[in-house]
Amino acid sequence: QVQLVESGGGLVQPGGSLRLSCAASGDIFSISTMGWYRQGPGQQREFVAHITGTFDPDYADSVKGRFIISRDNAKSEVYLQMNSLKPEDTAVYYCFYRPNVYYYWGQGTQVIVSS
């Protein structure tokens, strides 16, 4: 069974950085899509970024130029480097794995951007 565990969240000041990690276990295909969604307070869950294999990253417009997604297939981990954080980035961040049409989700990690 596929399991995803996020880590790296926390409290950071505006303009700061955090690096989220997602450790995957189970039958993970190297050439597959993994990425991140987030859900802010009182908001719907929204797409943040994803990457297929180690190539072709894609980002939501709201995070382009600030966030970087990467993947280490040897460790079955995907990362989200978040720079120049803004208060509106405050959310629970969820890692996902999509081998086909089905999404597997992690439990989420809280990111709070506040002074």
N, C-alpha and C positions, 0 to 999 in steps of 0.2 A: 504494500500500500504506500502510495506517495505521501510524504509528509514534508511540510515546509515550515521552517522556524525562522522568524525574523528577529533581528537584534540590532542594537546600535542607536535606538531612539533615545530621546531625552529632551532636556530643556536647553535651549540655546538662545543667545541674544540675536536680534536682527543684524544681518550682515555676516553672521557666523556660518560655520559649516558643520555638517554631520555626515557620517558615512554609515548607511544602513547595509546590513548583510542579511542574506537569506540562504540558509543551509537546507538543501534538499536531500531527502533520503528516499530509497525505493528505486523503482525502475524508471530512471530518468534518461530520456533520449538526448544525446548531445546536440543533435540538430533538431531543436524544438524552440518554442517561444517561451521565454520567461520574462517577467517584468513586475511592474508595480502599479497599483492603484492607491488612491487615498480617499479618505472620507473626513472632511472637516466638521466641526460642530454645527449641527443643524443643516448639514449639506448632504447631497447625494454622493455616492461613491463615484470618483472620476478617474479616468486614465491618466497616468503619469508618464510612464516610459516602458518600453519593452525591447527585447533583443532576441534574435533568432540565431542559435548557435553562438558564435562569438562575433557575428557580423550584423550589419544593417540595424543599428539602433534607431529607435523612433521615440519622439518626445511630444508631450503636450505643449501647445504654444506657451502656456503659462510658465513652463520650466525650461524652455529652450535657452541655451547659453548659460544656464546656471547649474543644471543637474547633468550628471554623466552616469550612464548605466554601463556596467561591464559584467563579464561572466567568466568564471573559472570552471571549466568542465571537469578538470582533474579533481577538484574539490566539491563538485556539484553545488556551487554557490553562485549567486548573483548578487551584485552590489549596486547601490545607488549613492553616488557621491553628490551631496547637496551643498552647493555653495551660494553665497549671497542670499541667505535665507531671509524671508519676509514673514511678517505675522500671518499673512494669508496662507502660508505653507503649513500652518498648524493643522494637524490632522493625524488620524491613525493611518499608517501606511501598511498596505497589505501586499505581500509577495504573491505572485501567481505563476503557475506552470500550465502550459497549454499544449499537450501532445497532439490533440486533434481539435474537436469542437468543444471539448469539456475543459473547464477551468478547475484546477486545484488551487486552493487558497491557504495561506498561512493564517495565523491567529491575529496578526497585526502588531505593530509597534508604534507607540505614541511619540509624536514629535510636537513639541511646543516651542514656538518662536515668540519670545516675549522679552522685553526689557525689565 
